Amino acid sequence: MSEKTLNGTNDLKDIAMSRKLVLALQHILAMFGATVLVPMLTGLNPSVALLSAGAGTLIFHLITKGMVPVFLGSSFAFIAVIIEVGDKFGGLQYAQGGIMVAGFMYIIMAILVRVFGLEKVKSFFPPIVTGPMIIVIGLNLSPVAIGMASANWTLSIIVLSTVLLVALYAKGFLKLLPILIAVLVGYVAAIALGVVNLAELSLKLSEAKLLAIPAVTLPKFHLGAILTIVPIVLVVFMEHIGDVTTNGAVVGKDFFKEPGLHRTLLGDGIATMFAGMVGGPANTTYGENTGVLAVTKVYDPSIIRLAAMITLGLSFIGKFAVILQSIPVAVMGGISIVLFGMIASVGMRTIVEAKIDFSENRNLLIAALILVIGIGTAVATDGAGNPIGITLRGNIQLSGLSLAAIVGIVANKILPQR
């Protein structure tokens, strides 16, 4: 492989397909654990998540002129609201409807960026708003993680320890795969502990078809579900900007100029709408795959598209879906303790990197409002055991995350800078 290829300036047409395939498989490994984990935590179908990730990535590349080497996978930011909507409204199809509307909001954001410019739109989502919001998302999920882990604490601790050891001590590409390695270790441990019944698994595998169409479900729409899910877009908008910035820095190109942030947002939005339509989690740009770009120094977007096509193919392998669905809850619980805590930690990192001055009362007040409203309304109930929130006409209730986002944005705009 030539130096010209290594530094990312070559389109890799001169590289054999076998090498491209190996590079594509690395991207699949990087995204796989997180992309499959989200549907497992929320109750959505893992095969459909792979379908929506693969198709969504191809949609993104089509809209961005095939210029941006980005892979789209399942978004962790939506986990809490998907679970909440599924419990509150009696089915995950209502979460699908909310995800579709969230994708449409991406499109609105793309239009606003195109018309008003990036800086004016970003002014509504400064770090003092997005940082505490990300913290709220992570902490709201913490009871879910503990509940899953409590199914088998021995198994969960094994998985949790594996994540920590790989993340801290692994070298090279393995360092990018703590989730996937921990799931594999946890699955082997589950077999050894008798949590996974091999005879039952063998029977299901024999009954499953080698090729099977993913269990696609159509969305349902409810205003309450939409109002619960859509405010998360305010957070992932800034996540999208950060991911595209990082990707461009690694590749050495300014993707805000060409193909333009409005195109990357549009691609992300339409991919998310597709995911909601078929029953997958909301899509988002994956930093894991940008990490692979940095390690390999091969930036050809066609390799990402090849990875997307392979991911699409995996979604149609029925026996593979059976194996995914046999992973014990406690394994996912051990993973979740780290991941959900990491979400909250990313929120703190956002605040630190922005050098927010908390000696200023204005910043203290905005953060305090978001944290207390976002976390308090998630756990507080009335005398009948119902969650406390603002009830609109028709018994439609705003969730804690929605209230926190709205209050944070308004407070940031109305409180004086000095």
C-alpha positions as CSV (number, residue, x, y, z in Angstrom):
1,M,0.0,0.0,0.0
2,S,1.5,3.3,-1.0
3,E,2.2,6.3,1.2
4,K,-0.3,8.2,-1.0
5,T,-3.0,5.7,0.0
6,L,-2.0,5.7,3.6
7,N,-2.4,9.4,4.0
8,G,-6.0,9.3,2.8
9,T,-5.6,11.3,-0.5
10,N,-6.1,8.2,-2.7
11,D,-9.6,6.9,-3.5
12,L,-8.2,3.3,-3.0
13,K,-9.4,2.1,-6.4
14,D,-6.1,0.5,-6.8
15,I,-6.5,-1.6,-3.7
16,A,-7.8,-5.2,-4.1
17,M,-11.4,-5.9,-3.1
18,S,-10.1,-8.3,-0.5
19,R,-8.3,-5.5,1.3
20,K,-11.3,-3.3,1.1
21,L,-13.4,-6.1,2.6
22,V,-11.0,-6.4,5.6
23,L,-11.1,-2.7,6.1
24,A,-15.0,-2.8,5.9
25,L,-15.1,-5.6,8.5
26,Q,-13.1,-3.4,10.9
27,H,-15.8,-0.8,10.6
28,I,-18.5,-3.4,11.2
29,L,-16.7,-4.6,14.4
30,A,-16.4,-1.0,15.6
31,M,-20.1,-0.2,15.3
32,F,-21.6,-3.6,16.0
33,G,-21.7,-3.8,19.8
34,A,-23.3,-0.4,20.3
35,T,-25.7,-0.6,17.4
36,V,-27.1,-4.0,18.6
37,L,-27.0,-3.0,22.2
38,V,-29.6,-0.2,21.9
39,P,-32.4,-2.4,20.6
40,M,-31.6,-5.1,23.2
41,L,-32.0,-2.5,25.9
42,T,-35.2,-0.9,24.6
43,G,-37.0,-4.0,23.3
44,L,-36.6,-3.2,19.6
45,N,-35.5,-5.9,17.1
46,P,-31.7,-6.2,16.7
47,S,-32.0,-7.4,13.1
48,V,-34.1,-4.4,12.2
49,A,-31.5,-2.2,13.9
50,L,-28.9,-3.6,11.6
51,L,-31.2,-3.1,8.7
52,S,-31.8,0.5,9.5
53,A,-28.1,1.2,10.3
54,G,-26.9,-0.3,7.0
55,A,-29.7,1.4,4.9
56,G,-29.4,4.6,6.9
57,T,-25.6,4.8,6.2
58,L,-26.2,4.3,2.4
59,I,-28.9,7.0,2.5
60,F,-26.5,9.4,4.3
61,H,-23.8,8.8,1.7
62,L,-26.3,9.4,-1.1
63,I,-27.4,12.8,0.3
64,T,-23.8,13.9,1.2
65,K,-22.5,13.1,-2.3
66,G,-20.6,10.1,-1.0
67,M,-17.9,12.5,0.4
68,V,-18.1,12.0,4.2
69,P,-16.7,8.7,5.6
70,V,-19.3,8.3,8.3
71,F,-21.2,5.2,9.5
72,L,-24.7,5.7,11.1
73,G,-25.7,3.4,14.0
74,S,-28.2,3.3,16.9
75,S,-28.3,6.4,19.0
76,F,-27.8,6.0,22.8
77,A,-29.4,9.4,23.4
78,F,-32.9,8.0,22.7
79,I,-32.8,4.9,24.9
80,A,-34.5,6.5,27.9
81,V,-37.4,8.0,25.9
82,I,-37.9,4.8,23.9
83,I,-38.3,2.8,27.1
84,E,-40.5,5.5,28.6
85,V,-42.8,5.7,25.6
86,G,-43.0,1.9,25.3
87,D,-44.1,1.6,29.0
88,K,-46.4,4.6,29.0
89,F,-48.2,4.2,25.7
90,G,-48.4,0.5,25.5
91,G,-46.1,-0.3,22.6
92,L,-42.8,0.5,20.9
93,Q,-44.7,1.4,17.7
94,Y,-45.5,4.7,19.3
95,A,-41.7,5.2,19.9
96,Q,-41.3,4.5,16.2
97,G,-43.7,7.4,15.4
98,G,-41.7,9.7,17.7
99,I,-38.5,8.7,16.1
100,M,-39.9,9.5,12.6
101,V,-40.9,12.9,13.8
102,A,-37.5,13.4,15.4
103,G,-35.9,12.6,12.0
104,F,-38.2,15.2,10.5
105,M,-36.8,17.7,13.1
106,Y,-33.3,17.0,11.8
107,I,-34.6,18.1,8.4
108,I,-36.0,21.3,9.9
109,M,-32.6,21.9,11.5
110,A,-30.9,21.4,8.2
111,I,-33.1,24.0,6.6
112,L,-32.5,26.5,9.5
113,V,-28.7,26.0,9.2
114,R,-28.9,26.6,5.5
115,V,-31.1,29.7,5.9
116,F,-29.7,31.4,9.0
117,G,-26.2,29.9,9.3
118,L,-24.6,27.5,11.8
119,E,-23.7,30.0,14.5
120,K,-27.1,31.5,14.9
121,V,-28.7,28.1,15.3
122,K,-26.0,26.9,17.7
123,S,-26.7,29.8,19.9
124,F,-29.8,28.0,21.1
125,F,-27.8,25.0,22.2
126,P,-24.7,26.2,24.1
127,P,-22.7,23.8,26.3
128,I,-24.4,25.1,29.4
129,V,-27.7,23.7,28.0
130,T,-26.4,20.5,26.2
131,G,-24.0,19.4,28.9
132,P,-26.5,19.2,31.7
133,M,-29.1,17.7,29.3
134,I,-26.7,14.8,28.4
135,I,-26.1,14.3,32.2
136,V,-29.8,14.0,32.7
137,I,-30.2,11.4,29.9
138,G,-27.4,9.3,31.4
139,L,-28.7,9.5,35.0
140,N,-32.3,8.8,34.0
141,L,-31.1,5.5,32.6
142,S,-29.2,4.4,35.7
143,P,-32.2,2.6,37.3
144,V,-32.6,0.6,34.1
145,A,-28.9,-0.5,34.2
146,I,-29.1,-1.6,37.9
147,G,-32.4,-3.5,37.3
148,M,-30.9,-5.4,34.4
149,A,-27.6,-6.2,36.2
150,S,-29.6,-7.5,39.3
151,A,-30.8,-10.4,37.2
152,N,-27.5,-12.0,37.8
153,W,-24.9,-10.0,39.6
154,T,-22.1,-12.5,39.1
155,L,-22.5,-12.4,35.4
156,S,-22.9,-8.6,35.3
157,I,-19.7,-8.1,37.4
158,I,-17.7,-10.4,35.0
159,V,-18.9,-8.3,32.0
160,L,-18.3,-5.0,33.8
161,S,-14.8,-6.0,34.7
162,T,-14.1,-7.1,31.1
163,V,-15.2,-3.7,29.8
164,L,-12.9,-1.9,32.3
165,L,-9.9,-4.1,31.6
166,V,-10.2,-3.8,27.8
167,A,-10.8,-0.1,27.9
168,L,-7.9,0.6,30.2
169,Y,-5.2,-2.0,29.1
170,A,-6.0,-3.2,25.5
171,K,-3.7,-1.9,22.7
172,G,-4.4,-0.9,19.2
173,F,-7.7,-1.8,17.5
174,L,-8.8,-4.0,20.4
175,K,-9.1,-0.8,22.5
176,L,-11.9,0.2,20.2
177,L,-14.0,-2.9,21.0
178,P,-14.5,-3.1,24.8
179,I,-18.3,-3.6,24.4
180,L,-18.1,-6.3,21.8
181,I,-15.3,-8.2,23.7
182,A,-17.3,-7.9,27.0
183,V,-20.4,-9.3,25.4
184,L,-18.5,-12.3,24.0
185,V,-16.8,-12.9,27.4
186,G,-20.2,-12.5,29.2
187,Y,-21.9,-14.9,26.8
188,V,-19.2,-17.6,27.4
189,A,-19.6,-17.0,31.1
190,A,-23.4,-17.3,30.8
191,I,-23.0,-20.7,29.2
192,A,-20.5,-21.8,31.9
193,L,-22.9,-20.6,34.6
194,G,-25.9,-22.3,33.0
195,V,-27.7,-19.0,32.3
196,V,-27.8,-19.8,28.6
197,N,-29.5,-23.2,27.9
198,L,-27.4,-24.7,25.0
199,A,-30.0,-27.3,24.3
200,E,-32.8,-24.7,24.0
201,L,-30.6,-22.5,21.9
202,S,-29.7,-25.4,19.6
203,L,-33.3,-26.1,19.1
204,K,-34.1,-22.5,18.2
205,L,-31.2,-22.4,15.8
206,S,-32.3,-25.5,14.1
207,E,-35.9,-24.1,13.7
208,A,-34.7,-20.7,12.5
209,K,-34.2,-20.1,8.8
210,L,-30.8,-19.3,7.5
211,L,-32.3,-16.3,5.6
212,A,-35.2,-14.4,7.0
213,I,-36.7,-11.0,6.4
214,P,-36.3,-8.8,9.5
215,A,-39.4,-8.4,11.6
216,V,-40.3,-4.9,10.3
217,T,-43.1,-3.1,12.2
218,L,-45.0,0.0,11.2
219,P,-45.1,3.1,13.4
220,K,-48.1,4.5,15.3
221,F,-48.4,8.2,16.3
222,H,-49.4,9.8,19.5
223,L,-48.8,13.4,20.4
224,G,-47.7,12.5,23.9
225,A,-45.1,10.1,22.6
226,I,-43.9,12.6,20.1
227,L,-43.4,15.3,22.7
228,T,-41.5,12.8,24.8
229,I,-39.0,11.8,22.1
230,V,-38.5,14.9,19.9
231,P,-36.7,17.2,22.5
232,I,-33.8,14.7,22.4
233,V,-33.0,16.2,18.9
234,L,-31.8,19.3,20.7
235,V,-29.0,17.2,22.3
236,V,-28.1,15.0,19.3
237,F,-27.9,18.1,17.0
238,M,-24.8,19.2,18.9
239,E,-23.6,15.6,19.0
240,H,-23.9,15.6,15.2
241,I,-21.9,18.8,14.9
242,G,-19.2,17.4,17.1
243,D,-19.0,14.1,15.2
244,V,-18.8,15.7,11.8
245,T,-16.1,18.1,13.1
246,T,-14.0,15.3,14.5
247,N,-14.5,13.2,11.3
248,G,-13.3,16.2,9.2
249,A,-10.4,16.8,11.5
250,V,-9.2,13.2,11.1
251,V,-9.7,13.2,7.3
252,G,-8.3,16.7,6.9
253,K,-11.3,18.2,5.2
254,D,-14.0,20.7,6.2
255,F,-17.2,18.9,5.7
256,F,-19.1,22.0,7.0
257,K,-18.2,23.7,3.7
258,E,-18.5,20.7,1.3
259,P,-20.9,18.9,1.2
260,G,-22.2,21.2,4.0
261,L,-23.6,20.7,7.5
262,H,-27.1,21.1,6.1
263,R,-26.5,18.0,3.9
264,T,-25.1,15.9,6.8
265,L,-28.1,16.8,9.0
266,L,-30.5,16.0,6.1
267,G,-28.8,12.6,5.6
268,D,-29.0,11.9,9.3
269,G,-32.6,13.0,9.5
270,I,-33.9,10.9,6.6
271,A,-31.9,7.9,7.8
272,T,-33.6,8.3,11.2
273,M,-37.0,8.6,9.6
274,F,-36.4,5.4,7.8
275,A,-35.3,3.7,11.0
276,G,-38.6,4.8,12.7
277,M,-40.6,3.6,9.8
278,V,-39.3,0.1,9.9
279,G,-38.9,-0.3,13.7
280,G,-35.2,0.5,14.3
281,P,-33.7,3.0,16.8
282,A,-32.9,6.5,15.8
283,N,-29.6,6.8,13.8
284,T,-26.6,8.9,14.7
285,T,-23.1,9.4,13.4
286,Y,-20.7,7.0,15.1
287,G,-17.4,8.2,16.7
288,E,-16.3,4.6,16.9
289,N,-15.9,4.4,13.1
290,T,-14.1,7.8,13.1
291,G,-11.7,6.1,15.5
292,V,-11.1,3.3,13.0
293,L,-10.3,6.0,10.3
294,A,-7.7,7.5,12.7
295,V,-6.1,4.1,13.3
296,T,-6.0,2.9,9.7
297,K,-5.5,6.3,8.0
298,V,-7.6,5.0,5.2
299,Y,-10.5,7.5,4.6
300,D,-12.2,6.2,1.4
301,P,-16.0,6.5,1.9
302,S,-16.6,3.6,-0.4
303,I,-15.2,1.3,2.4
304,I,-17.9,2.6,4.7
305,R,-20.5,1.9,2.1
306,L,-19.2,-1.6,1.7
307,A,-19.5,-2.0,5.5
308,A,-23.1,-0.8,5.3
309,M,-24.0,-3.3,2.6
310,I,-22.5,-6.1,4.7
311,T,-24.5,-4.9,7.7
312,L,-27.6,-5.0,5.6
313,G,-26.9,-8.6,4.6
314,L,-26.4,-9.6,8.3
315,S,-29.9,-8.3,9.1
316,F,-31.3,-11.0,6.8
317,I,-29.6,-14.0,8.5
318,G,-32.2,-15.6,10.7
319,K,-29.9,-17.8,12.8
320,F,-27.7,-14.7,13.6
321,A,-30.8,-13.0,15.0
322,V,-31.5,-16.0,17.3
323,I,-28.0,-15.8,18.8
324,L,-28.4,-12.1,19.4
325,Q,-31.7,-12.5,21.2
326,S,-30.3,-15.2,23.4
327,I,-27.8,-12.9,25.1
328,P,-28.9,-12.7,28.8
329,V,-30.3,-9.6,30.4
330,A,-27.5,-9.6,33.0
331,V,-24.9,-9.3,30.3
332,M,-26.6,-6.3,29.0
333,G,-26.9,-5.0,32.5
334,G,-23.1,-5.1,33.1
335,I,-22.5,-3.3,29.8
336,S,-25.2,-0.7,30.7
337,I,-23.7,0.3,34.0
338,V,-20.6,1.6,32.1
339,L,-22.4,2.9,29.1
340,F,-25.1,4.9,30.9
341,G,-22.6,6.3,33.3
342,M,-20.4,7.2,30.2
343,I,-23.3,9.2,28.8
344,A,-23.6,11.3,32.0
345,S,-19.8,11.6,32.0
346,V,-19.8,12.9,28.4
347,G,-22.2,15.6,29.6
348,M,-19.7,16.6,32.3
349,R,-16.9,16.5,29.7
350,T,-18.9,18.9,27.5
351,I,-19.1,21.4,30.4
352,V,-15.4,21.1,31.2
353,E,-14.2,21.4,27.6
354,A,-16.3,24.5,27.1
355,K,-14.7,26.0,30.3
356,I,-18.1,26.9,31.7
357,D,-17.6,29.3,34.7
358,F,-19.8,28.1,37.5
359,S,-18.8,31.1,39.7
360,E,-21.4,32.9,37.5
361,N,-24.8,32.6,39.0
362,R,-26.4,32.5,35.5
363,N,-24.6,29.3,34.7
364,L,-25.4,27.8,38.0
365,L,-29.1,28.6,37.6
366,I,-29.4,27.1,34.1
367,A,-27.7,23.9,35.1
368,A,-29.7,23.6,38.3
369,L,-33.0,24.0,36.5
370,I,-32.1,21.4,33.9
371,L,-30.8,18.8,36.4
372,V,-33.5,19.1,39.0
373,I,-36.4,19.2,36.4
374,G,-34.9,16.5,34.2
375,I,-34.0,14.0,37.0
376,G,-36.8,15.0,39.5
377,T,-39.7,14.5,37.2
378,A,-38.3,11.1,36.1
379,V,-38.5,9.7,39.6
380,A,-41.3,11.7,41.3
381,T,-44.8,10.4,41.3
382,D,-48.2,11.7,42.6
383,G,-50.4,9.9,45.1
384,A,-51.6,7.5,42.5
385,G,-48.1,6.5,41.5
386,N,-48.2,8.4,38.2
387,P,-45.1,10.4,37.0
388,I,-45.3,14.1,37.7
389,G,-45.1,16.4,34.7
390,I,-47.0,19.1,32.9
391,T,-50.3,17.8,31.5
392,L,-51.5,19.4,28.3
393,R,-54.9,19.3,26.7
394,G,-56.1,15.7,26.2
395,N,-54.0,14.3,29.1
396,I,-50.9,14.7,27.1
397,Q,-47.9,15.0,29.4
398,L,-44.5,16.4,28.8
399,S,-41.7,14.2,30.1
400,G,-39.0,15.3,32.4
401,L,-36.4,15.4,29.5
402,S,-38.8,17.5,27.4
403,L,-39.4,20.0,30.3
404,A,-35.7,20.2,31.1
405,A,-34.8,20.9,27.5
406,I,-37.4,23.6,27.0
407,V,-36.6,25.3,30.4
408,G,-32.9,25.2,29.7
409,I,-33.2,26.8,26.2
410,V,-35.6,29.5,27.4
411,A,-33.5,30.2,30.5
412,N,-30.3,30.6,28.4
413,K,-32.1,33.1,26.2
414,I,-33.8,35.2,28.8
415,L,-31.3,35.3,31.7
416,P,-28.9,38.3,31.3
417,Q,-25.3,37.5,30.4
418,R,-24.1,39.7,33.3
